Amino acid sequence: MELRLQDLNVVVTDGKALVQDLSLDVGDGEVVGLVGPNGSGKSTALRCVYRALRPTSGTVRVGPDDLAALPARRGAQLVAALTQDGSVGLDFTVEEVVALGRAPHLRGNQALSARERALCERALERLDLTHLAGRGILTLSGGERQRVLLARALVQEPRILVLDEPTNHLDVRHQVEILSSLRGAGLTVLVVLHDLNLAAAACDRLGVLSQGRLVASGTPAEVLTEDLVTDVFGVRATVVEHPLTGDPQLLYALTPTPH
């Protein structure tokens, strides 16, 4: 299912524009990354997609539909999100939290079907969580909790997956495993990443935001140029080709550029 952000604007009460005229298409089954400095509008744009924030103007479309016009239950069946916050207030077990991903598909206290229980088990296995199934989520490390919340999102069986810094708190192994699995998930994915090298490896295309505006869009090789990294991120970097994958990779100089 295609995701389209059309002329999206978010203006807060003091008149500051957090997102300005943002238009971005994510094709069916495509992984598109949003990158940019802190405060560039990445997370704000994602909040509009998973309906935590209503844009001042503009439209988010899922397939042919205006997402804002869909009932909340239908929207939750189509779009799942892993947010930066990732807080869980009550100490549910891991398997209980993952099962909550089925909520948009159930009515009241309807029990999980055998198919849904198997779906939860597969998600736990896929994200290396089976051994933690009976643990309270509040006893987990940040990285373990992040994987639980991603499992919950996958169990939701969305058509579109929105991820805000999904590799936060994860060790290198789980970063690579989670990001490499995105392309094979059959989902339309919009993901915010701070690590440009991970973004280049995981994403089909990148959108670069600066001060709320989209300043570049294209494949990682098209977007991640030395000039752009200097102009947008304020650092010097040399772009090299990854010896195994051919993806662009950045080697940073630990001297910031003058402003």
N, C-alpha and C positions, 0 to 999 in steps of 0.2 A: 504494500500500500504506500502510495506517495505521500510525503509530508511537504507542505508548502507554507512558508512564511511570506506573507505579502504585505509590503509597506508597513511593517510593524513599527510602532512608536510607543515608548513608555516615558511619560513625563510625570515627575513627582510634584508634591504640593508647592515646593519652593521654585518651581519652574524649570528645574534641571532636567534635561533629557538624558535618560539612561540608555535608551535605544532609539536610534534615529533612522527611519526609512529603511528598515532591514527587510530585504527580500532574499530568500534562500530556498532552493528546492533540494529535497532529499529523495532520490528515486527509490522505487520499490526494491528492497533488498540491499540498498546501498548503505555504507558506513561513512558518514560525514562528520568531521571533527570541527568544533569551534575552538579557536585559539586566540590568544591576545593577552595583553598585560592585565594585572589586577585592575578592577574597576572599568573594564572596557565594555561591559554589558552582556557577557556570555551567560552567566547564571540567570540574569534577568530575562533574557530571551528564552531560556529553557523553562522558566517558571510560567511563561505565557503558553508554552506547549503543553505542560501538564496541569494547566488551569489553576495554579496557585496564585496567579496574578492575571488580572484583566488588562490587556493593552489599552493605552489611551486611544489608539486608532490602529487600523490594520486588521488583518485576518490570519488565522492559523487554519489551514485546510488539511484534513486527513481524507485522502481520496478526493471525491467530489464534494465532501461535506464541510461546512463551516463548523469547526470544533465547538465553538461557543454556543451553537444552536442545538447541539446534541444533548440528550438527557445525560446526567452525571454518570449513571450506570453504564450507558453505552460508551461514553467517552473513556471510562475506566476499563472497558473490555478491549478498546482499541489501543490505548496508550498506557504504558507502564513507565514508572520513573524511579530512578535511584538518585536521591538528592544528596547534597553535601552534608546536610544535618545528620541524617541517618539515626536519629534518636528513637529509642523505644522505651516508653515510660514504665512499663510493667515487665516483670521478669517472667515472660512466657518462655517456654522451651524453644529451642531452635526449630523443631519440627512443627510446633504450633505457629510460630511466626511465618514460616514458609507456607503453611497451609492457608494463612490469611490472604495469600495471593489469589485464592479462588473466590474471595468474597464478591467481586463484581458479577460472578456467574451463578451465585446461590441466592436463595430467598430465605430470610429469617435464620432459623437455626438448622437449616437443611444440612444433613450429614454429607461428607465427601463420598463420592462414588468410588468403586474399586479403581476405575480409570484415573480419577483425580488423586487417589492415594499413591498409585504407581507413578504419576506425574511428579508428585512431591519427592518420592524416593529417588527418582532419576535426577532431579535438580540437586538434591543433597549429594548424590554421588558425583555428579558433574563438577560441583564446586568444592569437592573434597571436604564435605561436612558430615558425612554419615556417622563418623565416630563422635560427633558433637550433638547428635539429634536430641538426646535427652537432657542436655545442659541448659540452664537458664541463660538467656541471651545477655543479661547484665553481668554475667561472669566471664564473658568472652573478651578477647583483645579487640582493639579497633579494627584490625584487618579481618579477623574472624567474623565480626559483626557485619562488616561491609559485604562479605561473601554471602552471609545469610540473607541480607536485604536484596542482593542481586538474585539469589535463588527465588525469593518471594516474587520479584518482578517477573522472572521467567515463567514461574508457575501460573502467573496471571494469563499466559498465552496471548500477549498483545500482538498487534500487527506492527506497532511502532514502539521502540524502546528509547527512552531518553535518559542519559547518564551524565551526571554532573560530578566530575572528578572521581570516576569509579576506582582508580588505582590508589586513592588516598589510604594510607596506613598499610598497604599491602607489601609483602616482601617481593623480591624480583621474580621469583618463580611464579607467584600467583598473579602478578602484573602481566607477565607474558601469557600465561594460560588464559586469563580472562579476556585480554584484548585480542588474542589470536582466535578465540572462539566467536567473537562478534561477527566476523565475516561468514562463518559457517552456520550461523543461527537461522538464516532465512528471514531475518527481521530487517525492517527499515530502522536505522540507528542514527540518532543525533547525539554526539558525545562531546563534552567539554573536557579538554586535557591541557594541563600546564606544561607537561614534558613534550617538547616539540619532536624529539626523536621517537618517542612512543607514538605520537600522533602520526608521524610520517610512516611508521611501520604498520599501524592498525587501520588507517583510514583510506578510503578510496579517493575522497576529496577533502579539502580543508577550506574553511572560511575564516578569514582573519578579521577580528574586530579591533578597532581603536577608537576610543572615546564614543562608543555607541554606534559607530558606523562600520559597515562592511567595506574594508579597504582592499581586499584581495580574495579571490576564490578560484580554485582549480585543483589539479592534482598536487600532491606534496612536492613533486619535482618542480612544478610551475610556480608554486607559492613560496616555498622556503628558499629564497635567494638571500645572499649575504646582504644586499642592500635593504631588503625588506626587514630582515632581523635587526639591522642597525636602526632603521627608521622607526619601526613599531615598538621594538623591545628595548632599544637603547643599549645593546651589547654588540661587541664585535664577534663574529663567528666565521669559520671556514666551513663550507659545505663540501662533504665528501660522499662518495658512493659506498654503501654498505657492501663489504666483500662477498657476502652470501646472498643477499636479497636484491641488491641494487637500489634499495631505498635511499633517499637523501638522509644524511646524518650530519649533525652540527657539532663542530668542535669549537668550544667557547674560549675566548681570551678573557682572563679574569681582570680585565680593566674596562670599566664602563665607559661608554662614549660620552663626550661632553654634551650638555644640553644648552 
